[in-house]
Amino acid sequence: MLRENYERVPSGCAISGAMDRSGQRFSGSDIIQSIAMMRERSNGLGGGFAAYGIYPEYEDHYAFHMFYNDEPAREAGERFLNEHFNIAEAGPIPTKKVRSIANEPMIWRYFAQPKEEKLSSSGLHPDEFVVQCVINLNKKVDGAFVVSSGKNMGAFKGVGYPEDIGEFYQLYNYSGYIWTAHGRFPTNTPGWWGGAHPFTLLDLSVVHNGELSSYGSNRRYLNEFGYECTMQTDTEVVAYLFDLFTRRQGMPIDVACKIMAPPMWDEIERMPEDEKAFYTALRMVYGKALLNGPFSIIVAFKNGMIALNDRIKLRSLVAAEKGDMLYVASEESAIIEICPNPDKIWAPKAGEPVIGMLEGVRV
């Protein structure tokens, strides 16, 4: 699965997201069409999608999407899963032969719930139990990778252009209320199936355009809380940071965004005293969680979607609204392609999050 002879290429990448805030589900065809408009931002070394609301018949089960290098890896992965979970259904994820997609791993799906005796002996909340299992499976089972592990959602990714990946997984046959997409142009990390975006943990998924020069300090900070980065890419830390702040620590989403993309020190100095004290405290306490470098990201989860770019907007980001629909993308063209006449379209300011939540759910 891992591609050797990797060569450095200039930075690119495309991201796109669409959400119906009323919770109505829509086909994956739109997000494929949107990300395809930005094909020149990719180079065929990675494409992927996250979809929410796609498994209503198993909405109370954790949906494990898995990559396996080979049959022994699958057998080892399934031994681990069967030891810790009751599996309601298992089997290969349906795919379609696409000429440009090659060397794919074994791609399987499991709908599972933690075994009561394992959960009881661990003393963990079910979500934390799943997180620990994901980290241990990725670390200890050679040739097995957890692609996604949330409820009523899934990630679909691989090596190829994103529209080809969408065709490969036949995403037009799925319906969801949130879709995100990524077209990859890797710079400092290899193009391989597990390294394609999105990166996930539980129901949280991240697609990212840019480079995080803070990856080393971010990773060491996460290690202090038991997270281990195993996917050979800087984007993985974004998923774990959001999980740490919003799920484990119960932090409001907007505060988590302010930690990762806070104002510059000179801006803080000019703020009123109460704001100055707030942002100073954030930067002092959470300095190792700050994301440095050019980036734009879309973070999706069961209740909503966030888009955020770096503090000086070195990566493009556009947002739009049409009725209950919220759209975000690297380029306006990717939105107009699927929403020709939006009610509102704008370019978010540097470090200013765009937050969309399902109706009735507070930020």
ZAMARGU-4260 file (C-alpha; in steps of 0.2 Angstrom, whole numbers, plus 5000, padded with zeros to 4 digits):
<rodrens>
0) 5000/5000/5000 | 5014/5012/5004 | 5022/5020/4988 | 5040/5020/4987 | 5051/5032/4977
5) 5041/5047/4982 | 5046/5063/4975 | 5043/5081/4982 | 5030/5091/4972 | 5023/5109/4974
10) 5009/5112/4987 | 4991/5110/4980 | 4976/5101/4987 | 4958/5104/4986 | 4944/5103/4999
15) 4925/5104/4998 | 4911/5101/5009 | 4892/5102/5009 | 4879/5101/5023 | 4860/5101/5024
20) 4857/5109/5041 | 4839/5102/5042 | 4847/5084/5042 | 4840/5079/5025 | 4851/5067/5016
25) 4857/5070/4998 | 4867/5059/4985 | 4886/5059/4985 | 4885/5064/4966 | 4886/5082/4971
30) 4902/5082/4981 | 4910/5071/4967 | 4905/5085/4955 | 4911/5099/4966 | 4929/5091/4970
35) 4931/5087/4951 | 4930/5105/4947 | 4947/5107/4956 | 4956/5093/4948 | 4971/5103/4944
40) 4974/5105/4963 | 4977/5086/4964 | 4990/5075/4956 | 4982/5058/4958 | 4991/5053/4974
45) 4976/5054/4985 | 4957/5057/4985 | 4944/5054/4998 | 4927/5058/5005 | 4918/5057/5022
50) 4899/5055/5023 | 4887/5056/5037 | 4870/5048/5039 | 4874/5034/5027 | 4870/5020/5038
55) 4853/5023/5046 | 4850/5004/5048 | 4865/5003/5059 | 4865/5020/5067 | 4869/5013/5084
60) 4884/5003/5079 | 4902/5009/5076 | 4905/5007/5057 | 4923/5002/5055 | 4930/5005/5038
65) 4947/4995/5036 | 4961/4993/5024 | 4971/4977/5024 | 4988/4974/5015 | 4984/4955/5013
70) 4974/4940/5020 | 4985/4938/5035 | 4982/4956/5040 | 4964/4954/5038 | 4964/4938/5049
75) 4974/4947/5062 | 4963/4963/5061 | 4947/4952/5063 | 4954/4943/5078 | 4957/4960/5086
80) 4939/4966/5082 | 4931/4950/5087 | 4940/4950/5104 | 4934/4967/5108 | 4917/4969/5099
85) 4901/4960/5094 | 4900/4961/5075 | 4883/4963/5068 | 4888/4963/5050 | 4905/4962/5041
90) 4910/4961/5023 | 4920/4970/5009 | 4914/4988/5005 | 4907/4987/4987 | 4919/4995/4974
95) 4919/4996/4955 | 4933/4993/4944 | 4941/5010/4938 | 4955/5010/4926 | 4965/5024/4935
100) 4964/5015/4952 | 4977/5002/4955 | 4985/4992/4969 | 4970/4994/4981 | 4971/4985/4998
105) 4958/4974/5004 | 4944/4986/5009 | 4931/4979/5022 | 4917/4986/5033 | 4911/4980/5051
110) 4896/4986/5061 | 4901/4983/5079 | 4897/4987/5097 | 4909/4985/5111 | 4908/4968/5121
115) 4900/4972/5138 | 4913/4962/5148 | 4927/4972/5139 | 4919/4988/5142 | 4915/4985/5160
120) 4933/4979/5164 | 4941/4994/5155 | 4930/5007/5165 | 4929/5017/5149 | 4915/5026/5140
125) 4911/5017/5124 | 4918/5031/5113 | 4934/5031/5123 | 4935/5012/5122 | 4933/5013/5103
130) 4947/5026/5102 | 4959/5016/5112 | 4955/5001/5101 | 4958/5011/5085 | 4975/5017/5091
135) 4980/4999/5097 | 4974/4991/5081 | 4984/5004/5070 | 4999/5002/5080 | 5000/4983/5084
140) 4992/4974/5069 | 5004/4975/5055 | 4996/4979/5038 | 4979/4984/5045 | 4973/5002/5045
145) 4957/5009/5052 | 4950/5021/5039 | 4935/5027/5050 | 4926/5021/5066 | 4911/5033/5069
150) 4892/5029/5070 | 4881/5032/5055 | 4896/5038/5045 | 4911/5032/5035 | 4927/5038/5026
155) 4931/5032/5008 | 4948/5036/5002 | 4963/5030/4991 | 4977/5034/4979 | 4969/5042/4964
160) 4960/5058/4958 | 4945/5061/4970 | 4932/5059/4956 | 4939/5042/4952 | 4939/5037/4970
165) 4921/5043/4971 | 4917/5032/4956 | 4928/5017/4963 | 4917/5017/4979 | 4901/5021/4969
170) 4897/5035/4981 | 4882/5041/4970 | 4873/5026/4978 | 4875/5033/4996 | 4865/5047/5004
175) 4871/5058/5018 | 4867/5075/5026 | 4885/5080/5027 | 4899/5076/5013 | 4917/5082/5013
180) 4930/5079/5000 | 4948/5080/4997 | 4960/5080/4982 | 4978/5077/4987 | 4994/5085/4981
185) 5006/5078/4994 | 5022/5088/4998 | 5032/5081/5013 | 5022/5064/5015 | 5020/5049/5004
190) 5005/5046/4993 | 4998/5029/4999 | 4980/5022/5003 | 4981/5025/5022 | 4988/5042/5020
195) 4974/5049/5009 | 4962/5061/5017 | 4950/5062/5026 | 4958/5057/5043 | 4946/5052/5056
200) 4943/5047/5074 | 4925/5041/5079 | 4913/5052/5070 | 4926/5066/5067 | 4934/5068/5050
205) 4947/5081/5043 | 4952/5086/5026 | 4966/5098/5024 | 4975/5109/5012 | 4992/5115/5017
210) 5007/5110/5028 | 5009/5111/5047 | 5026/5116/5052 | 5020/5113/5070 | 5017/5095/5067
215) 5032/5089/5078 | 5026/5100/5093 | 5008/5095/5090 | 5012/5077/5089 | 5022/5077/5106
220) 5008/5087/5114 | 4995/5074/5109 | 5007/5060/5115 | 5005/5067/5132 | 4986/5062/5131
225) 4989/5045/5124 | 4986/5049/5105 | 4999/5041/5093 | 5001/5047/5076 | 5004/5032/5064
230) 4998/5038/5047 | 5014/5047/5041 | 5005/5064/5038 | 5003/5080/5047 | 4984/5081/5045
235) 4982/5067/5058 | 4986/5079/5072 | 4971/5090/5067 | 4958/5076/5070 | 4966/5071/5087
240) 4967/5089/5093 | 4948/5092/5089 | 4944/5075/5098 | 4954/5080/5113 | 4947/5097/5115
245) 4929/5094/5110 | 4925/5076/5116 | 4937/5073/5130 | 4938/5090/5137 | 4920/5096/5132
250) 4927/5112/5125 | 4915/5123/5114 | 4919/5121/5096 | 4923/5140/5093 | 4936/5139/5108
255) 4945/5124/5100 | 4946/5134/5084 | 4953/5149/5093 | 4967/5138/5101 | 4972/5131/5084
260) 4971/5147/5074 | 4973/5161/5087 | 4976/5180/5084 | 4994/5185/5082 | 5002/5193/5098
265) 5002/5210/5090 | 4983/5209/5088 | 4980/5203/5105 | 4990/5218/5112 | 4977/5229/5104
270) 4962/5220/5111 | 4951/5226/5126 | 4958/5220/5142 | 4945/5205/5144 | 4949/5199/5126
275) 4967/5201/5129 | 4967/5191/5145 | 4957/5177/5136 | 4968/5175/5121 | 4984/5177/5131
280) 4978/5163/5142 | 4974/5152/5127 | 4991/5155/5119 | 5000/5152/5135 | 4991/5136/5141
285) 4989/5128/5123 | 5004/5134/5114 | 5009/5117/5108 | 4992/5114/5100 | 4993/5130/5089
290) 4993/5125/5071 | 5008/5134/5062 | 5010/5135/5043 | 4998/5137/5029 | 4982/5128/5030
295) 4963/5127/5026 | 4953/5113/5034 | 4936/5106/5035 | 4931/5096/5050 | 4915/5086/5050
300) 4906/5077/5064 | 4889/5070/5067 | 4881/5087/5072 | 4889/5099/5060 | 4904/5105/5050
305) 4918/5118/5052 | 4929/5126/5040 | 4945/5136/5046 | 4960/5143/5038 | 4977/5149/5045
310) 4979/5166/5054 | 4986/5175/5038 | 4975/5166/5025 | 4989/5157/5016 | 4977/5144/5009
315) 4961/5149/5000 | 4943/5146/5008 | 4926/5151/5001 | 4909/5148/5009 | 4891/5149/5003
320) 4873/5147/5009 | 4857/5142/5000 | 4842/5139/5011 | 4847/5125/5023 | 4863/5121/5013
325) 4880/5126/5019 | 4895/5124/5006 | 4914/5127/5009 | 4928/5124/4996 | 4945/5129/4991
330) 4938/5138/4976 | 4921/5147/4972 | 4920/5137/4956 | 4918/5121/4966 | 4903/5128/4975
335) 4895/5136/4960 | 4896/5120/4950 | 4883/5112/4962 | 4874/5128/4969 | 4873/5140/4954
340) 4864/5154/4963 | 4868/5154/4982 | 4859/5166/4994 | 4876/5171/5001 | 4894/5168/4996
345) 4909/5175/5005 | 4928/5172/5009 | 4930/5169/5028 | 4943/5180/5036 | 4960/5172/5042
350) 4957/5162/5057 | 4938/5165/5057 | 4929/5148/5058 | 4913/5144/5047 | 4903/5134/5059
355) 4887/5125/5053 | 4876/5114/5065 | 4861/5103/5063 | 4845/5112/5067 | 4842/5112/5086
360) 4860/5108/5090 | 4870/5122/5099 | 4888/5126/5095
</rodrens>
